[in-house]
Amino acid sequence: MFLRRMLSPAMAGSLMARVKETTGIVGLDVVPNAREVLISLYTRTLGEIKAVPEDEGYRKAVESFTSHRLKVCREEEDWEAIEKRIGCGQVEELIEEAQDELKLIAKMIEWDPGVFQKILNVRSSRTTLQFLSTFLIIALPTP
């Protein structure tokens, strides 16, 4: 109501439209500061992945897509624009993904790298990432 009195109808409508009320996904709450959370998580991911050897396919893949996503989050202020440019779901889903990636990085450092080297040597990075994500989601114990 206050916004409508202070701003023109077009401006008030555009500001009010940017407030996300629900994700539409049961159990996934809206994160009001999703952009800031994503920037923090992606920055942390890029720092922690440096513990993985440079020649590992996993590190190269994580650095590539995380750098891209961080760049998008820094360039875009609006959550809708971030979702559209990244094209991998809602910002809240991206937050969960980034949190899971940080857990996976810790596991990859802990595990014997030779076990996963054969998997990561597959040249099709997209297929490798899809396979690895599926494999590790099944293999990781729930907290």
Backbone bond lengths (Angstrom), bond angles and torsions (degrees), N, CA, C in turn:
res aa  C-N    CA-C-N  psi(-1)  N-CA   C-N-CA  omega(-1)  CA-C   N-CA-C  phi
1 M - - - 1.435 - - 1.534 110.12 -
2 F 1.305 116.69 -47.65 1.461 121.52 179.50 1.522 111.04 -59.50
3 L 1.345 116.31 -42.87 1.463 119.91 179.58 1.521 111.35 -61.66
4 R 1.298 116.75 -38.41 1.467 120.15 -177.89 1.517 111.49 -65.84
5 R 1.320 117.32 -33.01 1.460 120.45 179.58 1.527 111.66 -76.18
6 M 1.326 116.97 -35.73 1.461 121.18 -174.93 1.530 113.52 -85.02
7 L 1.314 117.24 -30.13 1.459 121.38 -174.86 1.515 110.65 -115.16
8 S 1.318 115.19 161.90 1.454 119.00 174.05 1.524 108.54 -65.69
9 P 1.319 118.84 156.73 1.465 120.72 -179.16 1.528 113.27 -56.23
10 A 1.319 117.38 -37.95 1.471 120.08 -179.74 1.522 110.89 -66.64
11 M 1.325 116.58 -43.35 1.467 120.26 -179.77 1.523 111.37 -67.77
12 A 1.320 117.37 -42.23 1.464 120.64 179.94 1.517 110.36 -64.05
13 G 1.322 116.80 -41.03 1.466 120.47 179.39 1.511 112.27 -62.82
14 S 1.342 116.13 -42.14 1.463 118.55 -178.76 1.522 111.61 -69.32
15 L 1.321 118.28 -36.40 1.466 120.35 177.61 1.519 111.06 -68.67
16 M 1.315 116.64 -41.49 1.463 120.34 -178.31 1.524 111.22 -71.07
17 A 1.322 118.14 -28.48 1.464 121.55 -179.06 1.520 111.51 -70.41
18 R 1.314 117.85 -20.46 1.461 121.52 -177.10 1.526 112.98 -81.35
19 V 1.313 117.76 -8.11 1.459 120.73 179.32 1.523 108.24 -85.36
20 K 1.314 115.19 119.55 1.460 120.97 -178.82 1.520 108.36 -88.26
21 E 1.312 116.67 124.15 1.458 120.85 -177.52 1.519 112.52 -94.52
22 T 1.316 117.29 -32.44 1.461 120.99 -178.66 1.520 109.84 -153.25
23 T 1.323 115.16 154.20 1.463 119.34 175.22 1.520 110.33 -86.90
24 G 1.322 115.76 -20.45 1.460 119.72 -174.99 1.520 112.14 79.66
25 I 1.315 116.98 5.62 1.461 122.11 179.66 1.522 107.71 -115.33
26 V 1.311 116.23 122.12 1.461 121.18 -178.64 1.527 109.83 -58.83
27 G 1.325 115.53 128.63 1.459 121.00 177.46 1.515 115.14 85.27
28 L 1.316 117.55 -2.70 1.468 120.83 179.63 1.527 108.71 -112.94
29 D 1.321 115.28 102.97 1.457 121.13 -177.23 1.524 111.72 -79.38
30 V 1.323 114.73 154.98 1.460 121.57 175.97 1.530 108.56 -68.32
31 V 1.307 116.13 138.07 1.470 122.09 175.09 1.531 106.16 -108.19
32 P 1.340 117.28 105.94 1.467 119.67 -174.68 1.526 114.13 -61.42
33 N 1.315 117.89 -31.89 1.469 121.69 -179.75 1.529 110.42 -109.12
34 A 1.315 116.33 44.11 1.470 122.32 -174.13 1.525 112.22 -57.89
35 R 1.303 117.66 -40.48 1.473 120.52 -178.86 1.525 110.63 -59.44
36 E 1.313 116.98 -48.17 1.464 121.14 -179.59 1.527 111.23 -64.11
37 V 1.334 116.30 -40.05 1.466 120.97 178.51 1.528 109.79 -63.07
38 L 1.329 116.95 -44.59 1.465 120.84 179.63 1.528 111.37 -63.15
39 I 1.316 117.22 -43.81 1.467 120.11 178.93 1.523 109.98 -59.33
40 S 1.313 116.45 -43.43 1.466 120.79 179.04 1.529 111.58 -63.68
41 L 1.334 116.94 -46.72 1.468 121.04 -179.19 1.525 111.67 -64.78
42 Y 1.335 117.22 -43.59 1.463 120.00 -179.02 1.530 111.30 -67.14
43 T 1.322 117.14 -37.43 1.465 120.65 177.08 1.524 110.00 -64.38
44 R 1.315 115.81 -43.56 1.474 120.61 178.26 1.526 110.96 -63.53
45 T 1.325 116.56 -41.58 1.467 121.15 179.03 1.525 110.61 -59.86
46 L 1.323 116.61 -46.08 1.468 119.96 -179.82 1.526 111.75 -64.14
47 G 1.312 117.07 -29.69 1.459 120.14 176.14 1.518 112.25 -74.16
48 E 1.330 116.49 -44.10 1.462 120.57 -175.95 1.526 113.35 -74.27
49 I 1.329 117.37 -28.48 1.471 119.66 -178.24 1.530 110.68 -69.15
50 K 1.310 118.14 -16.40 1.467 121.56 179.43 1.525 112.40 -65.58
51 A 1.339 117.11 -15.72 1.469 120.60 177.01 1.527 111.53 -75.93
52 V 1.336 116.63 -16.56 1.469 121.70 177.15 1.529 107.05 -85.33
53 P 1.331 118.77 138.22 1.472 120.72 -179.75 1.534 112.50 -53.30
54 E 1.328 115.72 142.34 1.468 122.26 -176.13 1.516 113.81 -59.21
55 D 1.319 117.71 -31.47 1.462 120.19 -176.28 1.528 113.30 -84.97
56 E 1.318 118.23 -0.24 1.467 121.49 179.13 1.530 110.13 -73.90
57 G 1.306 116.31 133.88 1.460 121.57 177.29 1.516 112.23 -60.62
58 Y 1.318 115.95 -37.23 1.468 120.13 179.61 1.532 110.39 -59.89
59 R 1.322 116.72 -46.51 1.465 120.09 -179.86 1.520 110.62 -61.53
60 K 1.320 116.88 -45.63 1.464 120.59 -179.25 1.525 111.18 -59.50
61 A 1.327 116.51 -43.63 1.465 120.74 -179.66 1.524 111.18 -65.36
62 V 1.323 116.62 -46.31 1.467 120.57 -179.06 1.525 110.51 -63.48
63 E 1.316 117.58 -44.50 1.467 120.36 178.99 1.525 111.14 -61.37
64 S 1.314 116.54 -39.80 1.456 120.84 -177.69 1.529 111.97 -64.73
65 F 1.340 116.79 -56.90 1.464 116.97 -175.82 1.527 112.27 -73.70
66 T 1.315 118.65 -29.82 1.465 120.47 178.74 1.525 110.52 -70.46
67 S 1.313 117.90 -40.74 1.471 121.36 177.50 1.522 110.47 -61.30
68 H 1.328 115.75 -43.01 1.466 119.91 178.55 1.528 110.79 -61.75
69 R 1.318 116.44 -47.59 1.462 120.17 -178.40 1.526 111.66 -65.33
70 L 1.313 117.45 -38.68 1.463 121.02 177.81 1.526 110.16 -63.70
71 K 1.316 116.77 -41.76 1.468 121.61 178.53 1.529 110.28 -60.34
72 V 1.328 116.25 -45.06 1.467 120.68 179.08 1.525 110.29 -61.06
73 C 1.321 117.00 -46.01 1.467 120.93 -178.67 1.526 111.78 -63.68
74 R 1.308 117.19 -34.26 1.469 120.21 178.39 1.525 111.56 -74.36
75 E 1.322 116.84 -31.34 1.466 120.97 -178.06 1.523 112.53 -81.88
76 E 1.308 117.89 -31.13 1.465 121.93 -175.49 1.525 110.69 -105.73
77 E 1.319 116.35 136.16 1.466 121.43 177.38 1.528 110.92 -92.01
78 D 1.305 116.56 -29.68 1.459 122.91 -170.91 1.524 111.63 -93.12
79 W 1.329 116.97 134.43 1.466 121.02 -179.10 1.522 111.86 -62.06
80 E 1.325 117.10 -33.68 1.468 119.77 -179.96 1.529 110.80 -65.66
81 A 1.321 116.12 -40.59 1.470 120.71 179.28 1.527 110.70 -66.86
82 I 1.327 116.58 -38.08 1.472 120.50 177.62 1.520 109.74 -62.61
83 E 1.326 116.45 -48.30 1.470 120.43 179.55 1.524 111.23 -59.22
84 K 1.325 116.24 -42.89 1.465 120.30 -177.73 1.527 111.43 -66.45
85 R 1.320 117.46 -45.99 1.475 120.42 -177.38 1.522 112.93 -69.57
86 I 1.323 117.33 -38.48 1.466 119.18 179.95 1.523 110.04 -76.80
87 G 1.318 116.85 -39.10 1.459 120.95 174.14 1.522 115.70 68.13
88 C 1.323 116.60 30.19 1.474 120.04 -179.54 1.520 111.60 -128.75
89 G 1.311 117.25 35.59 1.460 120.24 177.73 1.516 112.39 106.94
90 Q 1.323 113.79 -169.06 1.453 121.17 -178.20 1.529 110.84 -79.56
91 V 1.337 115.82 158.80 1.462 119.45 -178.69 1.523 111.44 -59.20
92 E 1.314 116.99 -32.91 1.466 120.04 178.39 1.527 111.13 -66.33
93 E 1.324 116.34 -35.73 1.469 120.23 175.65 1.529 110.40 -69.37
94 L 1.324 116.42 -37.49 1.465 120.60 177.31 1.527 110.76 -63.64
95 I 1.325 116.45 -36.29 1.467 120.61 177.20 1.523 110.06 -63.59
96 E 1.331 116.48 -46.76 1.469 119.69 178.39 1.526 110.87 -60.87
97 E 1.327 116.31 -41.60 1.466 121.19 178.49 1.529 111.33 -60.64
98 A 1.326 115.98 -44.92 1.467 120.54 -179.00 1.527 111.04 -65.65
99 Q 1.325 116.64 -38.46 1.467 120.11 177.09 1.525 110.43 -64.66
100 D 1.325 115.97 -41.68 1.470 120.34 177.85 1.526 111.17 -64.54
101 E 1.327 116.40 -37.89 1.466 120.39 179.53 1.524 110.67 -62.88
102 L 1.323 116.84 -40.16 1.466 120.19 177.80 1.526 111.21 -62.61
103 K 1.324 116.69 -39.60 1.474 120.31 176.63 1.526 110.18 -64.71
104 L 1.326 115.89 -40.65 1.458 120.74 -179.33 1.531 111.26 -66.41
105 I 1.311 116.87 -39.15 1.467 119.95 177.81 1.524 109.80 -59.02
106 A 1.317 116.33 -44.71 1.473 120.03 178.71 1.524 110.63 -60.24
107 K 1.327 116.86 -40.82 1.470 120.71 179.09 1.525 111.01 -68.02
108 M 1.319 117.35 -41.16 1.465 120.53 -179.60 1.527 110.72 -63.12
109 I 1.318 116.86 -34.91 1.462 120.59 177.47 1.529 109.73 -70.10
110 E 1.329 115.80 -39.18 1.466 121.53 -178.58 1.527 112.16 -70.61
111 W 1.327 116.60 -41.89 1.454 121.01 -176.65 1.524 111.45 -71.91
112 D 1.306 115.66 158.63 1.464 121.89 176.11 1.525 108.30 -66.67
113 P 1.323 118.44 118.60 1.461 120.16 -177.16 1.527 113.44 -61.91
114 G 1.320 118.01 -25.21 1.457 120.44 179.73 1.514 113.34 -64.22
115 V 1.323 116.98 -28.53 1.464 121.28 -179.49 1.524 110.51 -63.87
116 F 1.327 116.26 -39.85 1.457 120.05 -175.63 1.520 113.33 -95.93
117 Q 1.307 117.63 -8.56 1.461 120.55 -177.96 1.522 111.23 -58.55
118 K 1.328 117.81 -41.76 1.466 120.74 -179.46 1.519 110.99 -63.60
119 I 1.322 116.53 -39.91 1.466 120.53 178.52 1.522 109.43 -66.05
120 L 1.321 117.04 -44.58 1.458 121.51 -174.51 1.520 113.55 -75.28
121 N 1.322 117.84 -13.47 1.457 120.34 179.18 1.523 112.91 -79.08
122 V 1.310 117.60 -8.49 1.454 120.54 176.50 1.526 107.25 -61.19
123 R 1.298 117.03 129.42 1.465 121.20 -172.00 1.524 114.42 -73.09
124 S 1.303 118.57 -25.06 1.457 119.95 179.54 1.521 108.82 -80.42
125 S 1.325 116.74 98.76 1.463 119.97 -174.00 1.522 112.02 -63.47
126 R 1.314 118.09 -35.12 1.464 119.88 179.96 1.520 109.86 -65.27
127 T 1.324 117.18 -47.33 1.459 121.18 178.42 1.520 110.07 -62.43
128 T 1.314 116.69 -41.92 1.462 120.91 179.86 1.518 110.46 -60.86
129 L 1.335 116.86 -46.88 1.459 119.62 -179.04 1.516 111.52 -63.59
130 Q 1.339 117.01 -41.45 1.456 119.50 179.14 1.521 110.38 -64.13
131 F 1.323 117.13 -44.95 1.456 121.01 179.84 1.520 110.60 -64.37
132 L 1.337 115.83 -47.01 1.455 120.57 -176.75 1.523 110.82 -63.85
133 S 1.330 117.15 -42.98 1.459 120.12 178.54 1.516 110.58 -60.58
134 T 1.322 117.25 -46.56 1.459 121.05 179.63 1.517 110.35 -63.10
135 F 1.311 117.17 -46.02 1.459 122.09 -178.36 1.525 111.12 -61.07
136 L 1.325 116.66 -46.38 1.457 119.94 -175.15 1.516 112.67 -75.41
137 I 1.316 117.91 -30.83 1.460 119.85 175.38 1.520 109.46 -63.02
138 I 1.321 116.55 -40.00 1.459 120.65 178.29 1.525 110.24 -70.93
139 A 1.328 117.43 -37.53 1.459 121.63 -173.39 1.526 114.11 -80.77
140 L 1.328 117.42 -26.70 1.458 119.33 -176.38 1.524 110.96 -76.68
141 P 1.329 117.68 132.04 1.464 119.64 176.58 1.520 109.80 -73.13
142 T 1.312 116.05 148.53 1.459 119.67 177.06 1.520 108.94 -78.84
143 P 1.342 116.41 142.90 1.477 119.74 -176.73 1.509 112.55 -67.90
